[in-house]
Amino acid sequence: MSDVRIKVPALKGESNLEAWDTMLFRALQVQGLHQYIKDGVPEPAIEGEKVQWNKDRGMVGYIIGYTLLDPEISGALKNNG
């Protein structure tokens, strides 16, 4: 399989929310991480599985965070859950 990269646009607000959401989901899907935002992935009870779970959650957070460049957008998301 070739190295597939999907560029997720920075979230600018409602004007590009739909495109951002679609591209974010696709980028996470390519990485096998979409379930973290679609259904949520509970913390595993088995200690050995927690390492991968933490790595996966970290990557999801990194990908999302990288698209939230505007402090006002980031702040609004934090304040509204």
MODELLER restraints for C-alpha pairs under 7 A, 6 or more apart:
rsr = mdl.restraints
at = mdl.atoms
rsr.add(forms.Gaussian(group=physical.xy_distance, feature=features.Distance(at['CA:6:A'], at['CA:27:A']), mean=5.53, stdev=0.5))
rsr.add(forms.Gaussian(group=physical.xy_distance, feature=features.Distance(at['CA:8:A'], at['CA:20:A']), mean=6.42, stdev=0.5))
rsr.add(forms.Gaussian(group=physical.xy_distance, feature=features.Distance(at['CA:8:A'], at['CA:23:A']), mean=5.35, stdev=0.5))
rsr.add(forms.Gaussian(group=physical.xy_distance, feature=features.Distance(at['CA:8:A'], at['CA:24:A']), mean=5.71, stdev=0.5))
rsr.add(forms.Gaussian(group=physical.xy_distance, feature=features.Distance(at['CA:8:A'], at['CA:67:A']), mean=6.74, stdev=0.5))
rsr.add(forms.Gaussian(group=physical.xy_distance, feature=features.Distance(at['CA:9:A'], at['CA:20:A']), mean=5.88, stdev=0.5))
rsr.add(forms.Gaussian(group=physical.xy_distance, feature=features.Distance(at['CA:9:A'], at['CA:67:A']), mean=6.29, stdev=0.5))
rsr.add(forms.Gaussian(group=physical.xy_distance, feature=features.Distance(at['CA:10:A'], at['CA:67:A']), mean=4.18, stdev=0.5))
rsr.add(forms.Gaussian(group=physical.xy_distance, feature=features.Distance(at['CA:10:A'], at['CA:68:A']), mean=5.82, stdev=0.5))
rsr.add(forms.Gaussian(group=physical.xy_distance, feature=features.Distance(at['CA:10:A'], at['CA:69:A']), mean=6.48, stdev=0.5))
rsr.add(forms.Gaussian(group=physical.xy_distance, feature=features.Distance(at['CA:11:A'], at['CA:17:A']), mean=6.42, stdev=0.5))
rsr.add(forms.Gaussian(group=physical.xy_distance, feature=features.Distance(at['CA:11:A'], at['CA:20:A']), mean=6.07, stdev=0.5))
rsr.add(forms.Gaussian(group=physical.xy_distance, feature=features.Distance(at['CA:11:A'], at['CA:67:A']), mean=5.94, stdev=0.5))
rsr.add(forms.Gaussian(group=physical.xy_distance, feature=features.Distance(at['CA:11:A'], at['CA:68:A']), mean=5.82, stdev=0.5))
rsr.add(forms.Gaussian(group=physical.xy_distance, feature=features.Distance(at['CA:12:A'], at['CA:73:A']), mean=6.98, stdev=0.5))
rsr.add(forms.Gaussian(group=physical.xy_distance, feature=features.Distance(at['CA:13:A'], at['CA:73:A']), mean=6.63, stdev=0.5))
rsr.add(forms.Gaussian(group=physical.xy_distance, feature=features.Distance(at['CA:25:A'], at['CA:34:A']), mean=6.00, stdev=0.5))
rsr.add(forms.Gaussian(group=physical.xy_distance, feature=features.Distance(at['CA:28:A'], at['CA:34:A']), mean=4.70, stdev=0.5))
rsr.add(forms.Gaussian(group=physical.xy_distance, feature=features.Distance(at['CA:33:A'], at['CA:56:A']), mean=6.83, stdev=0.5))
rsr.add(forms.Gaussian(group=physical.xy_distance, feature=features.Distance(at['CA:33:A'], at['CA:60:A']), mean=6.96, stdev=0.5))
rsr.add(forms.Gaussian(group=physical.xy_distance, feature=features.Distance(at['CA:35:A'], at['CA:41:A']), mean=6.70, stdev=0.5))
rsr.add(forms.Gaussian(group=physical.xy_distance, feature=features.Distance(at['CA:43:A'], at['CA:50:A']), mean=6.78, stdev=0.5))
rsr.add(forms.Gaussian(group=physical.xy_distance, feature=features.Distance(at['CA:43:A'], at['CA:53:A']), mean=6.94, stdev=0.5))
rsr.add(forms.Gaussian(group=physical.xy_distance, feature=features.Distance(at['CA:44:A'], at['CA:50:A']), mean=5.83, stdev=0.5))
rsr.add(forms.Gaussian(group=physical.xy_distance, feature=features.Distance(at['CA:68:A'], at['CA:74:A']), mean=5.71, stdev=0.5))
